[in-house]
Every structure is written in structure tokens, then in C-alpha cells.
């Protein structure tokens, strides 16, 4: 989660914004400004093409090894569980018939996969720590080629725009506007809890 700093939250109060499809249009100093997936892609630098539709056969082939091996096959996995799994992997020493070099290579690869999963869920998507992580993302990360070619920029943008257009944020904004000017306290800190990667929104209007 991102706690928007005071400067940003206060500046947002002076913007009139409306929803238009999957974009945000704002009036900044009296001039219209757009925040769309195009501006988002420029800032984040990730692939922002259409998300592919997986066939039933492709869905069946999605791997569960990461979930089975490090989360005991659980379907309800929190962000904290991913962090614990990564720490456990960093401390883990393999034993068995494989050569030591091969074991270390396998462990190193899994560390990368768990780290990528944590970065995706905890940083780019800013997931609520209490929310269950996506088992689809967990399956994807076990195939690094597929994971790295997936348009995560689009996934992150959708989460971000949904959060920016969310009812909680809009209601707080409207509530502030309904108050008479003499009852609006500009020095009172007000924050919004956003998900996704709202930093790209901040950069676009900085």
C-alpha cells in the first residue's frame, strides 16, 4: 500500500477529475491533462499490451510446484507468507543425491522466482497484506520465460486506475468539497490508501 504524502494529497484536492473509460482526465491549473496507459507505460517501462486470454489447456498446464513446495499447496497465501518463504530459501541448504552445484543453482533460481513474486505483489501491485495472493501469478512465476513476456504493465495499470477511481478516494474528495471554505482545514493531514503503482501517476504530474 502507498500512503500518499501530504503534498500530493493536498494538490489532488484542487483537481477536478472525471472517469473516461480506462483513463483519468484532470484539470490542472485550468488545463485538461490525461493519465492513461500510455503515460503509465512511459513512466514504468513495462510491457503494456493486451493481456492474453488463456485457453483451458493452457490453464491446466499452469504449474503449482512453487505453491506445493514452499506453501504446502495452500490456496490462501498472504504477502507475509511470501516474505517468510524467501527468507527460508535464503537460509536453506539442500541435501540429497544431486551435486552441490546443481542444488545451489536450483535454489538460486527459486530465490529469484519468490523475489519476483514478492516484488510484483508487494511493490507493483501494492497488495493489501491481508488479501490472498494470486495463485495465477504464483503459477506464472515458475516459468520465467512466460512470466517475463507477460504484459505486467497492463495488470499493474488496471490495478492502479481502479484504485484511483475507487469509491473511497472519490467520497473523501467529495466530502471535502461539501464543507464550507471556513471549515476546510488545509493544514490537516489527509491520506488515501492506494493500490497498484500510483507513483507513476505522481511522476506524470510532477
N, C-alpha and C positions, 0 to 999 in steps of 0.2 A: 504494500500500500504506500501511496505517496501522500504525505501531508503537505499540501500546497502552502508555500511560505506566505508571510503576511503581504509582501509586496504584490505577489501575483493575485492573491485572493482579493485584495483591495482594488487592484486595477480591473479585475473582472467585473466588479460592481458597476463600472462606468461603461460597460459594453452592452449593447443591445444585440442579442443573438437569437436567431431562428433556426429551426431544423429544416434542411432541404436534402431529402434523400439520405445519402451517407456522408453529408458534408455539414460543416458549420459555417454560417455566414455571420459576420460581426461588423458592427460599426465602430471603427477605431479612429477617434478624433474626427468623426463625421464622415469618414470614407469607408466604403464597404471592403471587407477583407475576407478571404476564404481560407478555410482549413479543410483540406480534402486529402485523399490518399496520395495524391501527387506531392503535396507539400510534406506529408509524413514520410514518404519514401526518400525524399531528398535529405531529410534530417537523419533518418535511421539507417539508410543504406542497405536495407534488406530487400529481398525479392517480394514484390507486392502484386503479383499476378493473381488470377482467379484460382481459388482453391479447387484441386481436382476432386471429382466425385469417385469414390472408391466403389468398385464392384463388390458383390457378395463374396466372390472368390478371393479378391484382394483382402477383404476384411478378415476372412477366415485365416489367411496366411500371416496376419499380424502377429508378431512374436509376443510371448508372455514370459520369456526367460528372466528378464530383469525383475519383473514383479514376483515371479516364483522364487527366484534365488535370493533376492535381497529384502523382499517384503512378505515372504511366506504366502504368496498368492493372494494377498489381501486386495480387496477392491476399494476399500476406504483408506486412502493414504493422504496424509496431511503434509504440508511443506516441511514441518519439523521432522517428519519421518525420513524425508529425502536427505535432509541435512545429517541426520544420525547415520543413515546408510553410507553416506560419503565419508564421514569420519571413521566408521567401522572399516571401510575399504582401505583407507589410508593406513590403518594400523594392522591390517590383515597380512598374514604370512601363509602362503599356500604350502601344503604338504601333499605328497602323492607320487604317482609314477612319472608324471611329466618332468622334463628337465627344468631346472630352476629358471633359466632364461625364458622358456615358454610360459611358465606360470606368471612371471613378472610382467610379461607382455600382455597376457590376458587380463591381469589385474589392472594394469595401467590403462588398457582400453576401457574397462568397465568404470574406472575412476572418471575418465573423460565423459563417458555417457551419463553418469549420475550428475556430474558437474554441469553438463549441458542442460539436463532436465531441470536442475535447480535454478540455473540462470534463466531458462525460459519461463518457468512458473513463478519464481520469486522476484525476478528483476523486470523482464519484458512484459509479463502479464500482471505483475504485482498482485499475485493471488492472495485472497483472504486466507490467513493462516489456519482458519477453522474450516475452510472449504476443502472437499476432497479433490485431489489432483486428478487430471485426466488420464485414464488408462490408455487412451488412444495415443497420447503424447509419449507415454511410457513404452508402448509397443514400437512407436516410430523411432525412438532414440536407439533402440537395439540394432537398427540398420542405419549406420551412419551415412551411407550414400543417399538413402531415401530421405533421411532427416535433413541433411544439408541441402538437398534440392527442393525441399518443400517451401512454399511461399509463406514463411512465418511472418513476414512483414504484414501480410493481409490479415492474418489471425490477430496479431497484436493491434493493428489499426482498428479492427472491428471491436475489440475489447475496449480500446481507448475511447472511440467515438460513442459507444454505448454508455460508457461511464460519464463522459462529458455531457451527454444529452439525458442523463439519468434524472429520475423524478426527485431524488434527494437534493441534488445540486440546484435544480431549477426552482424547487419550492423554497429553498433558503434564499435564493436570489429574489424571487417574487415577494417573499415575506419582508425582506429588507426594503424593497421599493414601496411597499404598502405603508411603511411607517412615515409619519411626518418628518420633514427635514430636521426639526429640532430634537427629535427622538433618535435620530440615527447617530450612532457613536463611532466616528471614523477611527478612533484610537483603540477600539475594542478588537482584539484579535479574533478572527473568524476563519475557520479552516474547513476544507472539504476533503473527504476521503475519496480518492480516485483510484481506479484500477487501470491496467494496461500500461502504457508508457506516455503519460501526459507531459513528460519533459520535452517531447518533440513539439507539442503544442506551445509550450513556453518559448522554446527556441524560435519558432516560426514568427512570434510576435515580439521578440526581444529587440 
